[in-house]
């Protein structure tokens, strides 16, 4: 079915608490989507953030980000008081300050936990722990030990702490463990209420699953046998991408590489559980760096750049066969941007996974460019930009004279003010079954609203939508975007 939606991460929602969360503003955004005839709300990963505040370098790929827990809903549910919530909260306006937000939320959650331990455990809490215990208990143990070790990387812990405990041996009634169980319980409750409200409004959530996990994570600590590590737990090889037109030294991401043969020997169980968890939270998943499942760039850990890496064959079709056999048909969008080889295309086609196109990439060559709207295919999701791109307006200001003239002619732009609407309308009018639009482009915002600069480890993921901008979005979306959506046969199923 033809559909469309908006891209806005939860952290970017308007807020008075320093960071967007799962509370009232998220529910208002769902209303905005529905009023605009949209079907999809696309998010970035909702796991805890890691190095550089990145959701793509998470210390726990199964867990929910506690910074997204809504203080207002905590008051509503009796876990916090108005006084506690309104004491020393970090004001927003200049973007998300993750350190101040973390300090505030830690205090608030600690106060809530002190209430939790004074009352009998509810059936809802016990049910949550039992349902998620295969990842939840090890996550809680990892976080508790990390706190005891002053947040040091797990490979520097005493030897008795470096070995993960057996799940059955964990004392889940200990305060150190229970705090993290309670924290995840609050996230889960708030998330599932929001997701149910999305269903009522005909809105589907598209999540985002990074292919790799961080070395200093609960995932690697609990399952070192599944990663290419030495006897000290340090990576032997790390992930990245080779040198290309954009970078002479490539990108060295630093994530440990999977031992795919070991994973296959146990039926890709860890990945099956990870995908099952992701699909329990979302209706569809954008699978990041899809090409890595066909073949990936492996870099010796001692190398400082990605230059001296090599291509290694990935798990391929056996991986997706196992996931499908266990979980059923997979609602996956394959992130296939960049240099894509025939083996990647074959893997996508065999599984009928839609790929991606970005209109910003369409104007540096001729009419055969696959990122131009007239070349879009039905089984495809197209964007005006992603979280890694500049905004449309920012991109426009960096074009060469040739590219700008080409874009003006192709998009039929008479003035710069036409850019965003013309580009959006071309995407909506295309043959692609799905269109996703960053909120920044719907509002016509400049480069100041960019979310991420690939290759720069710090200063990203901070952009936040102001309350007045959300009001403007609601007006624009409910009028022009709704008309454009209906005209191009992409209505919300409830319309």
N, C-alpha and C positions, 0 to 999 in steps of 0.2 A: 504494500500500500504506500502511495506517495505521502510523505510526511515531512515535517520540519520541526526545528526546535532551537533553543538558545543555549549557548555555552556560558556558564557563570559558575565559578567555584564557590562553595559555601563560605569560605573565608572572605570572599569579596562582597558579601551581602552587607547592606547598610547596618550599622550597629552603634550603640553607645558604650559597648564593652570591649572595644579595641580590636575585635575580630568577628566576622560573620559567624553565625551559629545556627542550630537547628530549631530555633524558636520562632516567634511571631513574624519576623521579616522573611524567613524561609517560606512560611505559609503564604505570606503576601505575594512572594515571587511566583509561587504555584498559581495563585489567582491571576497574576499578570500573564503567565503562559497560557492559561485557559482562555482568558479574554482575547488573546491575540490569535486564537485558533491553533496554537502550537501543540505538538504531541510529545516532544522530548525536552528534558532538562539534562544537559550533559555536564558532568562534573569532572574534576581532577580526582586523583586517589584520595580517599577519606581516611587513610591510615595515618598514624602519628608521623610528624615530619622529622627529618634527620638533618644531616649536614647542610648548612646554608638554608635551613627552613624548607627544604625541598620535600614534597610529598613523594618524589621518585627516589628517595634515599632513606626509606623508612626503617626504623629500628624494629618494626613488627608489622609484617605484611597482612596478617589476619585481623589485627586489632583496629578499633575505631579511634580517631583522634580525639582525646579528651578536651582539647582546646575548642572543639565544636559543640560541646555541651552547653545548652542555653541556661544562663542564670535565671531568666524569667520563668522558664518551665520548672526549674528547681524550686523556686518559690511556690509555684502553682501546685507542685507535688508534695510540698511540705518538707523538703530537704534543706532549704535555706530560708532566711528571713529577708525582708526588704532592706533592713539595716545592713546586713552582711553583704548583700548584693551591691548596695550603693556605696560601700566603703572602699575608697582607694581603687576604683576601677579605672583601667587605662582608656582614656578618650581616643576615639578614632578621628580621622580627618586627614592625617598625613600618611595614610597607609598603615598596614599592620606592623606593630612593634612586637615581635614574637616573644622577646624576653619578658617584657612587662606583662603581656597577656598570660604567659606561663606562670609568672609569679602570682598574679591575681587569681587565676583558675586553680592553682595548687592550694592557695589559702582557702578558697571557697569550697573546694572538694574535700579538703581536710575537715572543715567545719561540718559539712554534710555527713562525712563518714563517722564523726563522733556521735551523731544522732543515730546512724544506722546500727552501730554496735550496741546501742542501748535497748534495742527492740528485737523481738523474735524475727528470724529470717522468714520472709514471705514466700509463699508458694511460687510466685513469679520469679523471685531471685533464684531459688533453688532450681526451678525449671530452666532458667537461662544458663546457669553453671553446668548443669547436666547436658544441655543441648550442645554447648560450645566447648566442653572440657578438653577435647582432643588438641586444641591450640591454646585455650584460655589459661589453663593451669600452668603450662610451661611459660607463657607470656608473663603471668603474674610472678612466677618464681624468678624469671630473668630480671624484671623490673625491680623486684625487692632486693635481689643481690646487687644490681647495679647501684641502687641507692646506698646500700651498705658500703660499697666500694667507691663512694664519692664520684659516681658517674664515669669511672675509668672504663676503657675498652675491655671486653671480657677476656681477651688473651693476656691481660696483665694481672688478672685476679690470682689469688692463691689457688694451687692445684685442686684443692678439695671443692672449690666453688666453680671451677671451670667446667667440671663434668655435670651435665644437667641431671636432676634427680628423676627417678621413675615417677610417673604421674601418680601412681597409687600410694607412693610414700610421702606425698606432699601434705603438709598440715594446713589444709585450706581454711581452718578456723583461726590461724595465727593472724594477728592484725596486719603484719607486713604483707602477707599474701592477700588477705581479704580486701585491703584498700584498693588494690588494682582490679580485683573481681568486681567490687562495687562501682568503680569508675567506669568499667566497660558495661556494666549493667545499666547505668544511667544513659550512656551513649546509645545502647541498644534500644532501650525503651523510647527515647526521644526520636531515634531514627525511624523505628517501625511505625510510630504515630504519624510522622511526616510522610512516610512512604504510603501509608494507607490513605492519607488525605490526597496525595497525588493520584492514586487509583480512582478516588471518588470524582476527581476533576478530569479524568481521562489523560493524565500526564504520566509518561514513562521516564524512568531515570536511567541514563546511560552512565555507567561507571567507567573507571579507567584502571587497568591492571598492568603495572610495570612488569617487564619480563624478568628483571633482576631484583635482588634484595641487597641491603647494605651488609657489609661484613660484620659490623658491630650491631648485630640484631639478634632478637630472640630466635629467629629462623635458623641462622647459622650456628648459634650456640647450642640449640636443642638438637640439630641434625647435622653435625660437622661431616658425617660420612657421605652426605649428599653434595658436598662442595669440594672443589680442587684446593685442598689445604695441606700444609706440611704438618709435621708432628707437633709443632707449637701452635697450630691453629691459624697460622698466617697464610694468605692466599699464595698459591704457586703461580697462577695466571689470573688476569683480571679482564673485565669486559671493556669494550669501547668500539670505535669505528675507525677505519683507516683514513689516511690523508685523502683529501678531495679538493674540489675547487674552492671550498669555503675555508679549509684549514690545511696548511702544509704539513702539520704534524698530527693530524687527525684529532680524535677525542679519546682521552684515557679516562673512562668513567670510574674505574677502580673497584667495581663490584666483583665479588668472587664468581667464578664460572661454575656451573653445575657439573656434577659427575653424571652425565646423562645415562651412561650404561648402568650405573648403580640405581638410578631412578627407574629405568626401564625394568630392571630385574625385580623390582617390587611393585610393578604395575603402575608406575608414576603416581603412587599413592599420595605423596605430599602435594603434588600439583592438582590431583583430583580434589583433595580436601580444600586447597586454596581456591580453586575455581568454584567449588560448591559454596564456599563461604561468600565469595564475591557475588554470585548469582542469587544468594539469599538476601542480599542487600539491594541489588539493582535488577532492572529488567533486561538490560543488555550490557555488554562489556566491550570497550575499546581496548584491544590487546596491543599494548605498546611494543614497538620494535619487533613487529611480526617476523621480519626477515630472519631474526635470530633463531627461529625454530627450523628454518631450512639450512642456514649456515651462519656462523657468527665469527666475529673478529676476536681472536684470543691474543692477549698481550702478556709476555712474561712480567711478573709482578715487579721485578727490579727495574724495569724500563720506566723512564720518566714521561715519555710520550707514547703515542700509539703507532709510531712509525714501524717499529720492529715487531709487528704482530703477524698473525697468519690466519687464513680462513680455515675453519673447522666445520665439518658437517654436523648439523643439528639433529634433533630427534626425529624430525620429519613426520610422515603420515602416521607412524605407529603411535606417536604421542596423541594426536587428535582422535585416532581410532579408540584409544583407551578412554579418553575423556567422554567421547560420545557414547561408548558402550555403557559407561557408568552413570553418566548424567543425562543422557538423551541429547537431542539436537541442541547445538550450542549457538546462542544468540550473540555472535561475536562480530565486531567490526575490526578488520585487520588494518593496523597502522602500517601502510606500505609506502611511506614517503621516502625519498632518497633514491639511491641506486638500487634498483630491483632486478634480480637475475631470473632466468627462466625457471629455476627450481622453486623460487618464491611464488611466482605466478602459478605454477602447477599446483603447489600446496593450497593456494587460495581457491583455485578453480575446482580442485577435487572436493573441497569442503564447502564450496559455494559461499565463502565468506566475502562480503562486500569490502572493497578497498576505499581509499580516500583520494580526493583531489582538492587543491587549494587554488582559488582563482588568482591569488597574488603571484603564483608561480607561472602564470600563463602568458606573460607578455615579453619574454626575453628571447623569443624565437618567432617562427612563422605560425601559420594557421593549423599546422599539424600538432602543435603542443597539446598534450593530453589534459592539461589543466585549464584549457579554454572551454567554456560552457557548451559549445556546439559539439565537443568531443566526449562529453560525459556519457557514461553508460548507465543503464537502469540499475544494475546491482552495484551501486556506488553511493558513498556519502560524501557530499561536497561542502566545502567551507569557504567563507571569505577570508578566514585566517584561523589559526589555532593558538593555543597558549604560548607556543614558541615563536610566533610571528609578531611583527609590529602590527599595530592597528591599521586598518585600511588607509586612514588619513595619514598616519606616519609613513606607511609604505609609499604612498603617492608622492610625498615630499622628497623621497630619495631616488625616484626613477630617473633614468637617463632620458635625454630628449626623445630618442627613438621609442623607448618603452612608453613614455607618456603620450606621445602622439598615436601610437598603436592602440593604447588603452582608450584614449579619447574617442577614436574612430570606432573601435569595437563596441564600447559600452554606450556610445552616442551621448557623450558628456559635453554639455555646453558650458558649464562652469564647474569649479571645484566643489561647489555645494551639492552637485548632482552625484558625486562619486559614489558614496556609500549606498544610496538607494538604487542607483543604476546597477551596481555590482550585485547587490542582494537580489534585485528583481531578475537579473540574468540567471543567477543560481536557482532561484525558485522556478523559473520557466524551463529549466533544463530537463533532460530525460532522467536524471538521477532520482532514485526513489527517495533519498533522504538528503535534507539540507540542514546544516547546523550553522548558526550565526552567533559569533561572539557578541555579547551585549555591547561592548565598546563600539562595534561597527554599526549596530542599530542606532546608537546614540551619536555616531560620528565623532568619537573622541580622538584626541591626538596621541602621540607617542607616550605622553605622561601616563597613559592608562595601560601601557604594555605590562603583561604579567611576567614574562620570563625572557632573558637573553641567554640562549644556549652557549655553553662554554664559559660563562661567568658564574663562579660558585656562590657568590654572595650578592645580596641586595635585590633578590627576586622574590616573587610570590607575595608581594606586599600590597598590590593595588586593591582599593576598596571603593565600592559604589556608594556615593553619598545619598542621603534620604531624598534630597530634591531631584537627584538624577533618577532614582527609582520612580518618583512621581512622574517625571518626564517620560521615562521608558513606558510606563503604564499608559500614558496618553498616546504616545507614538504607536505602541504595540496594538492598542485597542482600536486604532483607526487605520493608519496607512498599512501597517504590517498585517493586520487582519484581512484587509481587502486584498493585498497582494497574495496572501496565503490562500484565500478562498478562490481567487481568480486563477491561480495555478494548481488548483485541485489538490491541496495539501491540508485539509481541515483536520482539526482534532476530531476523534471518533464520535465525540458527544455533540458536535456541531451538526 
